[in-house]
């Protein structure tokens, strides 16, 4: 039975859960958190749906990369930081050693 969303504190803990659970797929959301006290607004929310619940890791920007995963931030023409979808997918598949793992942006099909 699912216990609902559970926030995970570190990338290593999240990674271990994902390796052990061998999920059929994973999801993520790239967010811009306007409540951030700094100008670094970019947040990555990784979601691991497994029968025990949905495990969530929030990864915040430190300026040039994300703090937990180290995924690099890119800059658009206006100087805004952003995360590329392919960077997230490539990172997860590489770290979990599952090159064909379906990974979906929460906002796409």
PyMOL commands that set and color helices and strands:
alter all, ss='L'
color gray80, all
select helices_A, chain A and resi 11-21+85-95
alter helices_A, ss='H'
color red, helices_A
select strands_A, chain A and resi 5-8+25-32+42-50+53-60+74-75+81-82+102-105
alter strands_A, ss='S'
color yellow, strands_A
deselect
rebuild
show_as cartoon
